[in-house]
Amino acid sequence: MNKVIWSVSGMLAATGMLALAGCKQEGVHPVVQPITAVVFATGHVESQGEIRVLAVSDGTLRSVPLQEGQLVEPSQILSLQDADAAVVQEKATARDLELTRENASQTSSVIQGLHERIRAAQSRSTTDSLQWERTRRLRQSQSVSQQELENAQVALDRSRSDLRSQENELVTTRRNLDQALVASESQHNIAGVNGGYLALRSPGRFRVWRVWKKPGEFLRKGEPIATLGTDSMVAKLDIDEGNIDRVRAGQEIKIELNTAKGLAIAGTLTRILPYFDESCQCYHAEARLPKGEHLLTGTLLQANILTDHKDQALLVPRAALESNHSSLRVWREGKLATVSVKTGIVTGDWAEILEGLAASDELVIGKDHD
């Protein structure tokens, strides 16, 4: 969990500045000293513009002509991968495309079957039409009943409706087969393109920071092959949600690397990412770092972000503040009094007093006499 670490520039005199143990009262005077507030963050060093080269399909890695630290130029080959899965996929899509084309052709069994059904429906419609016309003439001569004429009309309407249905089905089937053909062609083209990506190339001029895989290893789609980046380094920081409101771009930052304990590296906070990361319960930020031999991508770090500073501040021990953080107990004219104060920078150990207290006042820290 991130925390806030506060520091006072310059050591305050130890005499009279510590909170008392036990029940005895003692008085101390405020002091004027520099004070600095910082927010603690953890993180790691990362190359600016860092990218990972990922496998785009399953297959065995044939070659990785890379070494950590080398520079690669635009379009330089980074890896060669056997086309095992891509070849299988391309063959499968080619076969699917062949079958789809056969089904969509005018000579396919599907289309021919629909044409046969249409011809049969046309024949029935023609027969029923002739029958209706004959029945109509006979009805005019009173040779048949009205019911027989109506039956002939029903039969004609049914056969014509069936013909329209068969013709509509042919149109719909052709449209569906054409759409299936377009989709099949697209899948086959994609399979061919994937095969072309088996030779991965550099998208620009980068330094190789890490090679993840060795020749002969089997790759799954999406697995990293190499990490590329620039020579410019940034600090990727994790900041606790309780402190994010104290942090802003442009603030100075002091960094200690896990690989160089005791070495303070100065940087500048460049941006705060505008989202809360549920996985770490924190916000992310970036700081620009100077070039140096200790800066290697992936190195863990701790950082103090300087959020506030004053060269001259009237300070009292934080333990002197009452529970409301807005009053102090002081000796004035031989009497114990509680005075209201306005605080400025408040750290873990110290509090800046802006109003309500003089440097000559004597503070009371501790409990009353029994």
Beta strands, then each sheet from edge to edge (+ up, - down):
strand 1: 6-7
strand 2: 26-28
strand 3: 31-47
strand 4: 51-54
strand 5: 59-63
strand 6: 71-72
strand 7: 77-81
strand 8: 199-201
strand 9: 206-211
strand 10: 218-219
strand 11: 224-229
strand 12: 233-240
strand 13: 252-257
strand 14: 260-277
strand 15: 282-288
strand 16: 300-317
strand 17: 327-332
strand 18: 335-340
strand 19: 342-346
strand 20: 350-355
strand 21: 362-365
sheet 1: 1+ 3- 12+ 15- 14+ 13- 16+ 20- 19+
sheet 2: 2+ 21- 17+ 18-
sheet 3: 4+ 11- 9+ 6-
sheet 4: 8+ 7- 5+ 10-
end
